[in-house]
């Protein structure tokens, strides 16, 4: 093995060792600080009760159950909602202009926040 190859292997080994040490230190700090319990992307994490109630109250759109039965009445409701959306889309005169992204078009209130 030449001297350059040996130095390259040593450099790669030291870089991997530094990466492993700093990652271990970061994970220890993450666990000891309690931030690990704030991670809401972990499977099995249950939200707070007030968050469940807030999410439940915010659902104002009609949704269909994944396991529910689809009958003629439900299909008619779906088609009516679809026609409303299609009418709104067809009413846009310039779909690539700034109007479709305006606050009014997106339903964003421009009232100042308290």
C-alpha positions in Angstrom: 0.0 0.0 0.0 1.4 3.4 -0.9 1.7 6.3 1.5 -1.1 8.2 -0.3 -3.5 5.2 -0.1 -2.8 4.7 3.6 -3.4 8.4 4.3 -6.7 8.2 2.4 -7.8 5.2 4.5 -6.8 6.9 7.7 -8.7 10.1 6.7 -11.9 8.0 5.8 -11.7 6.1 9.1 -11.3 9.3 11.1 -14.1 11.0 9.3 -16.4 8.1 10.0 -15.4 8.0 13.6 -16.0 11.7 14.1 -19.5 11.3 12.4 -20.4 8.4 14.7 -19.2 10.3 17.9 -21.0 13.5 17.0 -24.2 11.6 16.1 -24.1 9.7 19.4 -23.6 12.9 21.4 -26.5 14.5 19.5 -28.9 11.6 20.3 -27.9 11.5 23.9 -28.7 15.3 24.2 -31.9 14.8 22.3 -33.0 12.0 24.7 -31.8 13.7 27.9 -33.4 17.1 27.1 -36.8 15.5 26.7 -37.2 16.7 23.1 -37.7 13.0 22.1 -41.2 13.2 23.7 -42.1 16.1 21.5 -41.6 14.2 18.3 -45.2 13.7 16.9 -44.1 11.6 14.0 -43.4 8.5 16.1 -45.9 5.7 15.5 -48.3 5.2 18.4 -48.0 8.8 19.7 -51.4 9.9 21.0 -52.3 13.6 20.7 -53.6 15.6 23.6 -57.3 15.6 24.3 -57.7 19.3 23.4 -56.0 18.7 20.1 -58.4 15.9 19.2 -61.4 18.1 20.0 -59.9 21.1 18.0 -59.3 18.8 15.0 -62.7 17.4 15.2 -64.4 20.8 15.3 -62.3 22.1 12.3 -63.7 19.4 10.0 -66.3 21.3 8.1 -66.1 19.4 4.8 -68.0 16.2 4.1 -65.8 13.1 3.9 -66.5 9.6 3.1 -65.6 6.6 5.2 -63.0 4.3 3.9 -65.1 1.3 4.9 -68.5 2.8 4.5 -71.1 1.6 2.1 -71.6 3.6 -1.1 -75.3 3.9 -2.1 -77.1 6.1 -4.7 -77.8 8.9 -2.2 -74.1 9.2 -1.2 -73.1 9.1 -4.9 -75.5 11.9 -5.7 -74.0 14.0 -2.9 -70.6 13.4 -4.3 -71.6 14.3 -7.8 -73.2 17.5 -6.6 -70.1 18.5 -4.7 -68.0 17.7 -7.8 -70.2 19.8 -10.0 -69.8 22.8 -7.7 -66.0 22.5 -7.8 -66.1 22.0 -11.6 -68.2 25.1 -12.0 -65.8 27.1 -9.9 -62.8 25.9 -11.9 -64.6 26.7 -15.2 -65.4 30.2 -14.0 -61.7 31.1 -13.9 -61.0 33.2 -17.0 -57.2 33.1 -16.8 -56.0 30.0 -15.0 -52.4 31.0 -15.2 -52.8 34.5 -14.0 -52.6 35.9 -10.5 -56.4 35.7 -9.8 -56.5 32.0 -8.9 -53.9 32.6 -6.2 -55.6 35.7 -4.7 -56.7 35.7 -1.1 -60.4 35.8 -2.2 -60.0 32.8 -4.5 -58.2 30.7 -1.8 -60.7 31.7 0.9 -58.1 33.5 3.0 -59.4 36.2 5.3 -57.4 39.4 5.1 -58.7 40.6 8.5 -55.8 41.6 10.9 -55.0 39.1 13.6 -55.4 40.3 17.2 
